[in-house]
Amino acid sequence: MTSTPHSTPAGAAVELIDVVKDYAAHRALTGVNLSVRPGEFVALLGPSGCGKTTVLRALSGLERVDAGNILIDGVNVVDVPVNKRDIGMVFQSYSLFPHLTSVENVEFGLRMRKIPTAARRTRAAEALDLVGLGHLAGRYSHQLSGGQQQRVALARALVTRPRVLLLDEPLSALDAKVRVQLRDEIRRIQTDLGITTLFVTHDQEEALAVADRVAVMREGNIEQIGTPEELYTAPATAFVAAFVGLSNRMPATLSGAQVTLYGQTLGVLGSPSAAGILTGPVLALVRPEDLLLVSSATPGSIAATVVASSFLGSLRRTQLALADGILVSVQHDVSEHPQPGESVAVRLRGNPVAVSSIDG
C-alpha cells in the first residue's frame, strides 16, 4: 500500500527529567528519566503496574506530575494543558463515537480546532487512506471489525498532525493475526511520517519487533533502555534478562565476574555486585539457544531426559529434565526430533549469562 503524502512536521524531541507521580500513598513513578530523539520509536515494556501507562498519561497531560520536568523540543510542558501539547494518543479501547461514520470520527479533532470544512474533509480522507480505510469512510463503528476500528482511532490521532504519538496498548484487544498486521502498519506509518512515538505494551515480542529502543520498566522506574538486540544479548540486570525473552534458571556459583555451572565457567552480564548479588550460590539465567543438544560423549555434556518437545515453525523448543531435577528448555533445529522419555545430553554454548540471587 502506498502512503498518502502528508505535510506532517518532523517529530519532536521528548525528555522526562526526574518525573515523580504519586497516587495517595502509592508512588507510581519514582523519578523517571527518559530521552527520546525526534522521530524515534520507543516502546515502554514491563509488567502490569510498573508505571508504563502513567508515563504516557503524564507526557500527554492527562496526569499532573508531583515532581520533575517534561520537555517537548526543549519546552517544559508540565503546566501546559492537554490540547496545547501537540500530541496524538491511541488507547486500548477504540473510543469511537457510534453515531458518527469513520470519516466523521476522524474529523472530530479538526472540528474542535475549527478547521474549515473543506480542509477538514480532505485531511480526514488522507488519514483514512494512510491506514488503508479510505473505502470504508462512510461506515459506522458497529460495521467495522476490531482491527478496522483501531485503524480509525489511529487515523483520528494522526489527522491533527501531531509531533508526538502515544500508543497505550492499542493492539491488546485484537486477535493474534490482526495484532501482528496492525503493529507492522503502525511501524510503517510512523517511519513514513517521522512522528516521535512512545508505545506502551506488556508484550515483549511486540516491543522487540517494532521499536528502535525499548525501555524496560520496573516498580515505577526504567530498569534499562536500549535497542532490542542490546536488551536481549546484554541485559543489565537479572530482571531484564528474565523479562525479555526466555531464560532457564540454573544453579551456579558466582565468583567475581565469572560464574560456574555444571563444571563450566562463563562470563557474567551486568554488575551483580551493584544489584547486591555477592560471591556464592546464584541462579544463572541461560537462554534456550545457549544450550545445545549433543552426544553424551561430548566433553562438558550434561545428562538429561526429554519431557516434551514443541514444533514452532522455524525452530523446535524441547523441555528437558537434568539429572538433578532442574527443568530447562533448549531451542534447536526442527530436523532434530527428541521424543518424551528419551535420554539425551546437553551442553552450554559458553556465552555470558545474567545472574540473580537464589531467592530472586
N, C-alpha and C positions, 0 to 999 in steps of 0.2 A: 504494500500500500504506500502511495506517495504522499508525503506530508504537504499540507496546505501552507503556503508561505505566510509568515506572521511578522509583525513588527515588534515582537516581544523584546523588551530590553534585556541586556545581559543580566545574569544572576548576580545577586548581591553577596558580599562577604557577611558572614554571621559569626558573632562571638558571644559566648556566655562566660562571664567572669565571676567566679565565686558565688554562684547563684544558690540561694537557700530558699526553701519553701516549707512552711510548717502548716500542718492541719491539726489544730488543738495541740495535743501532747505528742503527736507523731511528726517527725521530721522527714518529709518526703524527698527533699533534695538537700544534700549535706555540704554544698559548696562546689557545684558542678562547674568545671572549666572545659570549654569546647570551642574550637575554631574551625569554621567551615569556609573553604575557599569559594570564590564566585564560580557558579556553575557546577560545583561538586555535588555528588550524590552520596550522602552519609546515612547509613542505617543505624538506628538505635536498637540494640538487641539485648535481651535479658529476660529473666523470669518475671512472672506476674508480681506486681507490687514493688518493682525495683526503681520506679521513677521515670520510665520511658515517656509515658503519655504526659506526665507532669511537665517534663522538659518542653514538649510541644505546646502545651497549653500556656506555659509561661512565655514562650517565644511569641506566640500568637497574640498574647494579651488577654486571653480568657482567664488566666490566673495571675493575680498580682504577687510578685515575689516579696519575700521578707528581707532579703539582703542580696547584694550583688548587682551587676550591671548586665544588660543585654544590648549588644551593639548590632545594628544593621548598616553596613557600609560606614562604620565608624561613628554612627549617631546613636546615642543612648536612647532606647525607646521604652525604658521602664515605665515612664509616665505618659506614653503615647497610647491613645485608645486603639482598639482592635481595628477599626475601619481606616486608620491612618498609617498602618504598618506595611502596606503593600505586600500582603501575604495571602496566598490561597491555601485552603485547607480541605482535605478529603477525609471523612470519617469512616469507621467500620460500617455504620448504618448509612444507607444511601440518602435518607432525609430529603427525598424529592417531594414536591407538592403534588398530591394525587389529582388535583383539579386542573393542573397545567400540563401541556404537552411537553415533549422533550425539549424542543427549541424554546418554549416559554420558560421552562425551568432554568435553562442555560442563560437566558436573557435576564433573569431576575436581578442578579447583582448589578448589571448595567443599568437596569431601570432605576435601581436605588441610587445610582450615581448620576441619574438624569442625563444619560447618553441619548442623543436624538434617535428616533425610531428607526430610520434607515440604517444608520451606523450600527445600531444595536442588533438588528436582524442580520446584517452582513457578518458581524463578528461572531454571533451565536452560530450561524451556519458554518463558518470557518472552523469554530471549535468542535462542532459535531463531526465535521469531515475529518478533523485531526484524529479523533478517536474512532473513526470508522462507522459513524452512525448517521451520516447525512441523510440516508434514505429512510430513517426512522424518526425524522424531526417531528412529524405530526402525531406520533403515538403517545399515549398516556403511560404512566409508570406501571399500571397493572397489566399492560400489554407487552411489557419488556421482561426478559429474563433477568436474573440477578446480576450476571456479568454485564448486560446491556445497561441496567440501572446504574451500576457503578461507573461505567464509562460516561454516562450522562453527568454524574456527580463530578467526575474528573474534568469534563468539558466545562462545567459550571465554575470550577475553581480556576481553570486556565483562561477563561474568556476575559477576565479582568486584567489579564497580562501581568500577573504578579512577578516580583523578582525573587520571591522565596515561596516554595511549595512545601506544605507539611502534609504528610500522609500518615494517618493514625490507624494502623492495622486495616487498610482498606480492602484486603483480599480474604480476610479470615472467614467471612460468611459464604464464600464461594466454594464450589466443589473443586477437587484437586486439578483437573484438566483445565478448567476455566481460570483457576488461580495462576497457573503457570503461563497461560496465554496472556493474561492481563498484566502480570508482572513484567513480561518481556515488552509489552506495548508501552507500559509506563516508562520503562528504561529508554526505549526508542524515542518517545516523545520528549522526555527530559533532556536527552542528548541533543535532539534536534533544536529545541528551544533554548537550551543553555540556562535553564532555571536552577538555581541553588535549591536542593531538595533534601529534606530530612524525612526519613521513612521509619516509622516505628513498627516493629514486628517481634514476636516471640519465636518465629520460625527461622532457625539458623540457616536452613537451605535457601530460603527466600533472601535473607540478608546477604549471604555469601555470593548468591547468583547475580545480584543487581548492583550492589554498592561499590563505589570507588574505595570507600573506607567504612569500617564497621566499628562502632563504639559499643563495647560490652559493658552493660550497667549492672551494678550490684548494690543493693541497700542504699539507694539514693545518690550514688556517685558512679563515675566512669572508672571501671577496673583497668581497661586497656582500650586503646584505639589504634587501628592500623588497617592495612589492606587485608582482604580476605586471606591471602596467602600468608601474611605475617602472623595473623591470629592463629591460623591452623598449624603452621610449621614452627612458630616461635612464641607460644603463649607465655605471657609474663608471669602469670600466676596459675596455681592449680585450679582455681575456679574457672578461668578462661579455658584451660585445657579440657576440663570436664564438660563445660557448657558448649563449646564449639567443636562439633564433630563427636565421634565415638572414641572412648578410651577404655582400655582394660585396666583395672586396679590390681596391681600385682605386688606382693610383699617384697620389700627390698631394704637395704641398709645404706644410709646416706653417710658420706664422709667427705666434707669439703664440697668441691664442685663435681663430685662423682657419686654414682650410686651403683651398688652391686645387687644383682638379682639373678637367681638361678645360675650362679657361678660366673656371670658375665658382668663386666664393669662398663658403665655407659656415662656419657656426659649428662649434665643436668641443665634444663632450660630455666630461665628466670633466676631469681635470687631467693632460694629457700630461707636463708637466714633473715632476710628482710621481712619475710612473712611469719617469722617466729618458728620456723622448722629447723631444728638443730640436728647435729650428728646423732645417728642411731636409727631405729626402725622407722620406716616410712612406707607409703604406698607409691609405687611408680605408675604413672599414667601412660600406658603404652597403646599407641594407635593400632587398630586391627591390621592395617597394611604393613606395620612394622614387625609383624610376626610371620614367619614363613613355614609352610608345611615342608618337611624334609624327611629324608630317610633316617631311621633310628640309629644308623651307623655314623651319621654326621656329627662331627665334634661340636659340643655345646648344645646338642639336641635335648629336648625335654619330652619325656613320655606323656602321652595324653590319650584320651578316649573321645571319639566323636559323640556329641549329644544330639546335634541337629545341624542341618545344612539348608540354606535358603538360596534359591536362584533369583538374582536381582537384575537380570538382563545382561549387562556388560561385565558383571562380576558375580562371584558367589561368596556368601558370608557363612562361615561354619563356626558353630559353638563347640568348644572343647572343654573337657574336664581334665585338668592336670592331675598328676599322681597325688598331689597334696590336697585335692578337692577344689582348688581355685578354678572358677569358670572364666574362660577367655573366648573372645571372638577373633577369628582370623579371616582376612579378606584375601581372596585369591582368584586365579583364573577359572573361568567356567569349565575349562577342559578337565579339571580335577573334580572327581565326584565322590567325596568321602561319605560313607554310609554310617548311620547311627549304630553305635556299638563297636565300630571298627577301631583297632589300636593304631595310632599314628604317632608322629613326633613333630615337634615344632621348635623353631629356633628364633632367637631375637635377631633382627636385622642389624642392630648396632647403632641406630640413630639416637640422639639425645632425647631424654624424656623429661616431662614435668613431674614433680613430686608433691605429695600432700601428706599431712600428718595422718597417723593411723586412725584417729577419730574424725578426720576431715572428710 
